[in-house]
Amino acid sequence: MKSHLSVAIEAALKAGTAILKVYDTDFNVEIKGDKSPLALADNQANDVINSLLRTTGIPNISEENKQLPFSDRKDWNRCWIVDPLDGTKEFLKRNGEFTVNIALIEKGVPVLGVIYVPVSKTLYFTADSHTSKKIVLTSQDSPIDNILEQAEEILPQPINGIVKIVGSRSHLNDDTARFISEIEKESKVEIVSMGSSLKFCMVAEGLAHIYPRYAPTMEWDTAAGDAICRAVGLQVVDQATGAALKYNKPNLLNNYFRVGTS
């Protein structure tokens, strides 16, 4: 598993470099279609990731790849699930809260996750099945062995008076508002905002306690964050089934879910 983790980290860092080459230009957000800065960053990052993950011999489901029908995927025991640039709005707003997401799935379960934030050079990853780590790099060219050695373990934190929920007061849909209202009957609530898959990381490292997602997501939006959260003992629960989210499903659209301790 360490070799796969090393490849995934290398792919995420190199994809981050490709994204920043576009992000750091004075681009015009009005440009649409395949020539838009967002599309260029997405595609270039995807090409980098594809080339490196291909060396593992494991098939890859990426947001930017042509999606294969389930009849072609159903017998895959392992696969990568990738979002080369998660956080479209964050990229266009230039707030830095976009990520590269790479996860390894085994029999529907995310067992390895890497989330990289190119602007801040912050890297989250699953060190093993029960540990996730974080490191802020001085360079995107940092040797992988140094990263693995120097990264520090992250842990969720217990609720101590105030329940911190990842969301947005100004953009809550009805389902999320109802969920928060129920908690407010028993506890004081603080809403904390964050873009992209960093919502998972906030709960995993104890900056928030719950992440309710009552809005559509695809498997590539969640797989890496799900792996990181599961490794620190958090539950990522499908609100339709009451069970953990599953991956490489016939339909790659997720049900609503909630991240937390229970």
Rosetta blueprint (number, residue, H / E / L):
1 M L
2 K H
3 S H
4 H H
5 L H
6 S H
7 V H
8 A H
9 I H
10 E H
11 A H
12 A H
13 L H
14 K H
15 A H
16 G H
17 T H
18 A H
19 I H
20 L H
21 K H
22 V H
23 Y H
24 D L
25 T L
26 D L
27 F L
28 N L
29 V L
30 E L
31 I L
32 K L
33 G H
34 D H
35 K H
36 S L
37 P H
38 L H
39 A H
40 L H
41 A H
42 D H
43 N H
44 Q H
45 A H
46 N H
47 D H
48 V H
49 I H
50 N H
51 S H
52 L H
53 L H
54 R H
55 T H
56 T H
57 G L
58 I L
59 P L
60 N E
61 I E
62 S E
63 E L
64 E L
65 N L
66 K L
67 Q L
68 L L
69 P L
70 F H
71 S H
72 D H
73 R H
74 K L
75 D L
76 W L
77 N L
78 R E
79 C E
80 W E
81 I E
82 V E
83 D E
84 P E
85 L E
86 D E
87 G L
88 T H
89 K H
90 E H
91 F H
92 L H
93 K H
94 R L
95 N L
96 G L
97 E L
98 F L
99 T E
100 V E
101 N E
102 I E
103 A E
104 L E
105 I E
106 E E
107 K L
108 G L
109 V E
110 P E
111 V E
112 L E
113 G E
114 V E
115 I E
116 Y E
117 V E
118 P L
119 V L
120 S L
121 K L
122 T E
123 L E
124 Y E
125 F E
126 T E
127 A E
128 D E
129 S L
130 H L
131 T E
132 S E
133 K E
134 K E
135 I E
136 V E
137 L L
138 T L
139 S L
140 Q L
141 D L
142 S L
143 P L
144 I H
145 D H
146 N H
147 I H
148 L H
149 E H
150 Q H
151 A L
152 E E
153 E E
154 I E
155 L L
156 P L
157 Q L
158 P L
159 I L
160 N L
161 G L
162 I E
163 V E
164 K E
165 I E
166 V E
167 G L
168 S L
169 R H
170 S H
171 H H
172 L L
173 N L
174 D H
175 D H
176 T H
177 A H
178 R H
179 F H
180 I H
181 S H
182 E H
183 I H
184 E H
185 K L
186 E L
187 S L
188 K E
189 V E
190 E E
191 I E
192 V E
193 S L
194 M L
195 G L
196 S L
197 S L
198 L H
199 K H
200 F H
201 C H
202 M H
203 V H
204 A H
205 E L
206 G L
207 L L
208 A L
209 H L
210 I E
211 Y E
212 P E
213 R E
214 Y L
215 A L
216 P L
217 T L
218 M E
219 E H
220 W H
221 D H
222 T H
223 A H
224 A H
225 G H
226 D H
227 A H
228 I H
229 C H
230 R H
231 A H
232 V L
233 G L
234 L L
235 Q E
236 V E
237 V E
238 D E
239 Q L
240 A L
241 T L
242 G L
243 A L
244 A E
245 L L
246 K L
247 Y L
248 N L
249 K L
250 P L
251 N L
252 L L
253 L E
254 N L
255 N L
256 Y L
257 F E
258 R E
259 V E
260 G E
261 T L
262 S L
